[in-house]
Amino acid sequence: MNTQTSSTYRMQSSVSHPMDVTRRAGNEITQQLLSDVSAQGISRSQLATRAKMDVIQLNRVLNGDRNTTLYLLGNVAAALGKELRVSFDGGHSLGVSF
């Protein structure tokens, strides 16, 4: 049985460049996805199959080895039974929820 959890991340930043905020948000999303993988007890190979990507690509996404799109992060979240929602409310504030 897949238990749904909900987490919301609110990123407030005093940095001058919006990319720093999105990079930090990507790291937060990745950490939550890794936590969900562990909690569900599935292998990366199983997750890759569910997310319709190869294991190498999944490892790059989860290890932060590449500039990952929200589309790919959303696919991984969906494969874990989650929905990724992102909101921007102006300035350097970014909200992410599962």
Long-range contacts (C-beta under 8 A, 24 or more apart in sequence): 2-40, 2-81, 4-81, 4-82, 5-36, 5-82, 5-98, 6-97, 6-98, 7-32, 7-97, 7-98, 8-95, 8-96, 8-97, 9-95, 9-96, 9-97, 10-93, 10-94, 10-95, 11-92, 11-93, 11-94, 11-95, 11-96, 12-92, 12-93, 13-92, 13-93, 14-92, 15-92, 18-92, 21-92, 21-93, 21-94, 22-94, 25-86, 25-94, 25-96, 26-64, 26-68, 26-73, 27-64, 28-96, 29-73, 29-77, 29-84, 29-96, 30-61, 30-62, 30-64, 30-68, 30-73, 32-98, 33-62, 33-73, 33-76, 33-77, 33-80, 34-62, 36-80, 36-82, 36-98, 37-62, 37-80, 40-80, 47-76, 47-79, 47-80, 50-79, 50-80, 51-75, 51-76, 51-78, 51-79, 52-79
